[in-house]
Amino acid sequence: MSQQDTGATWARAAILSVGFVALLWVVEVLDAVWSRDLDTYGVRPRDDDGLVGVALAPVLHAGWDHLSGNTVPVLVLAFLVLVGGTGRGLAATAIIWLVGGIGVWLTAPTYSIHLGASVLVFGWLVYLMVRGIFTRSAGEIILGMVLFLAYGGLLLGVLPGQPGVSWQGHLFGAVGGALAAYWVDRRARA
């Protein structure tokens, strides 16, 4: 890959990452203006109408603190996923989004609502930590090890225990990340 191609890939990854975070903030502004009506479109487990949340939940947040807590990890991890290849990163994101949402819909407590980009954060983190195993890329293996050392403790969020936190979203986001690394990057290598 030429230096010009590398620069274009980095620029595209940065624009998409910042654009996605901007979308999250615009949605939260609209949610605040509409008095939290949008939050009802999160994943509602085993409710047919709650399936809409599979598509919408990662862009919805339960307030400014929730969104602020997800902003930096989304910026950093989305960029790192996309800089490895836009098509590959978007395919991985789609798998994480779908697996995370369906996993929550199937397993979370009835009459609850689950939302937030943390399903993507956990998925991207696991994806980045394990994709080097499937690509056999030394650089991606090293990145995975650095991310594990820096953020590995975050993975404890897949365990139940914190009231008001969707450990199911974290868990199935992480599962989606592992599946994405296996499927997307194994296919890319083949």
C-alpha positions in Angstrom: 0.0 0.0 0.0 1.4 3.4 -1.0 1.9 6.2 1.4 -0.9 8.1 -0.4 -3.3 5.1 0.0 -2.4 4.8 3.7 -3.1 8.5 4.3 -6.4 8.2 2.5 -7.4 5.2 4.6 -6.5 7.0 7.8 -8.4 10.1 6.7 -11.5 8.0 5.8 -11.3 6.1 9.2 -11.1 9.4 11.0 -14.0 11.0 9.1 -16.2 8.0 9.6 -15.4 7.7 13.3 -16.0 11.4 14.0 -19.1 11.3 11.9 -20.5 8.4 13.8 -19.8 10.1 17.1 -21.5 13.3 15.8 -24.5 11.2 14.8 -24.7 9.9 18.4 -24.6 13.4 19.8 -27.3 14.6 17.3 -29.5 11.7 18.3 -29.1 12.5 22.0 -29.9 16.2 21.3 -33.1 15.1 19.5 -33.8 12.7 22.4 -33.5 15.5 24.9 -35.7 17.9 22.9 -38.3 15.1 22.6 -38.2 14.4 26.3 -36.5 10.9 26.1 -39.1 9.5 23.7 -36.4 7.9 21.6 -35.1 5.7 24.4 -38.2 3.6 24.1 -36.8 2.4 20.8 -34.0 0.5 22.5 -33.9 -3.3 22.5 -36.9 -4.7 24.4 -36.3 -8.4 25.0 -38.7 -10.9 23.4 -41.1 -8.1 22.4 -41.8 -8.1 18.6 -41.7 -4.2 18.6 -38.5 -4.4 20.6 -36.7 -5.9 17.6 -36.5 -2.3 16.2 -34.0 -1.8 19.0 -31.6 -4.2 17.4 -31.2 -1.6 14.6 -31.5 1.5 16.8 -30.1 0.8 20.3 -26.4 1.5 19.6 -27.2 5.1 18.6 -29.4 5.7 21.6 -28.1 6.7 25.1 -29.7 7.1 28.5 -28.6 10.6 28.9 -25.5 12.8 28.6 -23.4 10.9 31.1 -24.0 7.6 29.3 -23.1 9.2 25.9 -20.0 11.0 27.3 -18.8 7.7 28.7 -19.0 6.1 25.3 -17.7 8.9 23.2 -13.9 8.5 23.6 -14.0 4.7 23.3 -16.2 4.9 20.2 -13.8 7.4 18.6 -10.7 5.4 19.3 -11.9 1.9 18.7 -14.0 2.8 15.6 -10.9 4.5 14.1 -8.7 1.5 14.8 -11.3 -0.9 13.3 -11.7 1.2 10.2 -8.0 2.0 9.6 -7.5 -1.7 9.0 -9.8 -1.4 5.9 -13.1 0.4 5.6 -15.0 -2.5 4.1 -13.6 -4.9 6.6 -14.3 -2.6 9.5 -17.9 -1.9 8.4 -18.5 -5.7 7.9 -17.2 -6.3 11.4 -19.3 -3.5 12.8 -22.4 -4.9 11.1 -21.8 -8.4 12.6 -21.2 -6.9 16.1 -24.3 -4.7 15.9 -26.5 -7.6 14.8 -25.1 -10.3 17.2 -25.1 -7.8 20.1 -28.7 -6.7 19.5 -30.1 -10.2 18.9 -28.2 -11.6 21.9 -29.7 -8.9 24.1 -33.2 -9.4 22.6 -33.0 -13.2 23.4 -31.5 -13.1 26.8 -32.1 -9.9 28.7 -34.9 -9.6 31.3 -38.4 -9.1 30.0 -39.8 -5.5 30.4 -36.4 -3.9 30.2 -34.9 -1.6 27.6 -31.3 -1.8 26.5 -29.4 0.9 24.6 -26.0 2.5 24.0 -22.9 2.2 21.9 -21.2 0.1 24.5 -22.3 -3.0 22.6 -20.1 -1.7 19.8 -17.3 -0.7 22.1 -17.1 -4.2 23.6 -17.4 -5.8 20.1 -14.7 -3.6 18.6 -12.4 -4.2 21.5 -12.6 -8.0 21.2 -12.4 -7.8 17.4 -9.2 -5.8 17.6 -7.7 -8.0 20.3 -8.3 -11.3 18.3 -8.3 -10.4 14.6 -4.5 -10.8 14.4 -4.9 -14.5 15.2 -6.9 -15.0 12.0 -5.0 -12.6 9.8 -1.6 -13.8 11.1 -0.5 -10.2 11.1 2.3 -9.3 13.6 1.1 -5.7 13.7 -2.5 -6.7 14.5 -1.3 -9.2 17.1 0.8 -6.5 18.8 -2.2 -4.0 18.7 -4.4 -6.7 20.2 -1.9 -7.2 23.0 -1.5 -3.5 23.7 -5.3 -3.1 23.8 -5.6 -6.1 26.1 -3.1 -4.6 28.5 -4.7 -1.1 28.3 -8.4 -2.1 28.3 -8.6 -5.8 29.3 -10.1 -4.9 32.6 -13.1 -3.3 30.8 -14.0 -6.9 29.7 -15.2 -7.6 33.2 -18.3 -5.6 32.1 -19.6 -8.8 30.4 -20.3 -10.1 33.9 -23.6 -9.4 35.7 -23.4 -7.2 38.7 -23.8 -3.5 38.0 -27.4 -2.3 38.3 -28.6 -0.4 35.3 -25.8 -1.7 33.1 -26.6 -4.1 30.3 -24.0 -6.8 30.8 -25.9 -8.8 28.1 -25.1 -6.0 25.6 -21.5 -6.1 26.6 -21.3 -9.8 26.5 -23.0 -10.2 23.1 -21.1 -7.3 21.7 -17.9 -9.1 22.7 -19.2 -12.4 21.2 -20.0 -10.4 18.0 -16.5 -9.0 17.9 -15.0 -12.5 18.2 -17.3 -13.8 15.4 -16.4 -10.8 13.3 -12.7 -11.4 13.7 -13.2 -15.1 12.7 -15.5 -14.5 9.8 -14.4 -11.2 8.2 -10.7 -11.6 8.7 -10.5 -15.3 7.9 -12.3 -14.6 4.7 -10.0 -11.7 3.9 -7.0 -13.9 4.4 -8.5 -16.6 2.1 
